[in-house]
Amino acid sequence: MTEVSSRVADALGPVRAELLANARRDADRLVKQARSDAAATLALAQMQADDSRAEARARGEADAEEILGAERGRARREARSIVLNAQREVEEDLRTRVRAAVVALIDDIDYPNMRAVLDRRARELLGPDATVLEHFSGGVVAQTRGHRAVLSLEALADYAVERLDARIAGLWEP
């Protein structure tokens, strides 16, 4: 981590902490829902596999082993696909919600104070002569001879979610 990114991380600590707390609450809720959906899907897949097994027995033991093996593999692949899709949706929803929550801060009464903190941080990173402009989605973009610092609300939200990625992946473990 460079000195600049370290200073950005330090200055954005309170914002990041709030974002992380909100993201964790959202992630916990979304993961619970995803697990519930996945369990229902797995139960349905198991019922389908059981039905297929009964049909295979009716056709004979030799055919049943072959069909059952294929059906179990298909059910596992389908269930895995459903779970992966549910996980992906939860992660995308989390990223979207965090971004929306952070960008909504532009309408918060404390936004001018937050903007001032970001402005100061940008000047700390690039120097007092940096040109600091409002980012279209909130936050700031600063620039000086060959250097640029983007402290937009969207960038801060993405940074917070990226920091959560490892923790989110751990939520899928049994």
N, C-alpha and C positions, 0 to 999 in steps of 0.2 A: 504494500500500500504506500503510495507516495505521501509526502508531507502535506501536499494540497488536499488529497482525498481524506487524509487523517483529520485535517483541520475541519473539513466539510462535515465529516462524520461526527466530530465533537460538537460542533455548533448546532448540528441538527438533531442532537441526542433527544431533547424533549419532544420534538416533533415526531421523530422516529419511534420513541417509546409509546406515544399515544397511538400512532399508526399501528404499531405492532400489537398493542393491547386490543384495539378495535379489530384488527385482522385476525388475531387469535380467537376472539369471541365469534366472529363470523366463520372462521375456519372450523371451530369446534361444532358449531351448529350445522354447517354444511356437511361436515364429515359424518356427523350422526345421521343426517338425512341420507347421505350417499350409502352409508353402511346398511341402513334400513332398506333402501332401494335394492342394493346388491343382494341382501339376504332374501328378499322376496323373489328376485330374479333367479337366484340360485335354487330356491325352493321350487319354483316353476320348472326350471331346467331339470331338477331331480325328478319331478313328477313326470316330465316328458320322457326322461330316460327310463323310469320305472315302467311306463306304458309300453315303450319300445321293447323292453326286456320281456314283458308278458307276451307280446306278439311273437317275439323270436322263439320263445319256448314252445309256443303252439306249432310252429313250423318245424321244430325238431332240434335236438341238442346240437347237432353239428352246425346247422345254420345259425343257431342262437349265439354260439360263441363268437362267430365272425361278426354278426350284426351288432351284438352287444358291445364288442370292442370298438367298432366303428362309431356307434352311437355315444358311447362314453367319451370318446375323443372329441366328437363333434360338440357334445354338451359342454365339455370342459373348455373347448376353444370358444364356444359361444358365450359361456358364462364369463370367461376371462375377458373377452371382447367387451361385454356389457360392463364389467367392473372397470376396465381401463377407460371406457368411454365416460362412465360416471365420474371417475377420478379426474379425468381431463376437464369435464364440465365444471366440477367443483373448483378446480384450480383456475379455470378461466373466469368463473363467476367471482371468485375471490379477488382476482386481479382487477376485474371490472368494478367490483364494489369498492375496493380500496381506492382505485383511481377516482371514482365518482365522489367518494367521501372526501378525499383530499382536495379535489378540484372545487368541491362545494365550499371549502374553507374561504374561497374568494369572497363569498357573501357573508362571512362571519364578521361580527363586530370587531373582533380582534385581528382581522386580516391586515389592517394597516401596520400594526405592531409586528406581525409575522413578516410582512413584506420588508419592514425596516431591518429586522434581524437578518433576513436573506440578503438585503442590500449591503449591510455591514460585512456579512460573511464573504460576499463576493469581492468586496474591496480588500478584505484581509487576504484573500487568496491571490488576487491579481494586482493589488496595490491601490493607493488612493486616487491615481489618475485613471483608473478603469472607467469605461463608459458602462453604466448600468441602466438597462431598459426593462420595462415590464414585459414578461412573457405573455403571449396571447392566452394561455390557459391559466395564468396566475403564476406568481413567483417572479424570478428575474433571470435575465441573461446578461452576463458581464463580458466585456471584451477590452483587451489592451494588446498592444503590439504582439501579434502572433499567438496570443493566448485567449482562451474563451472558457467561461464557466457557466454552465446551465444549471440553475437552481430553480427550475420550474416545479410547480406542484405535481405535474405528471411525472417528472423525473424522480422526485422525492417518493412518490407512491410506488413507482416501479422499483426503485432502490429498496424500499421497505419490503415489498413482496419477494424480491430476489433474495433478500436476507432470510426470508421465511422458507424458501424452497426446500432446504434440507429438513426443516421441522415438519413441513407439510408432507414430504415423502415418508417420514416416519409415522405419520398418522395412518397410513395404509397397511402397516405391519400388524399382524394379528396379535 
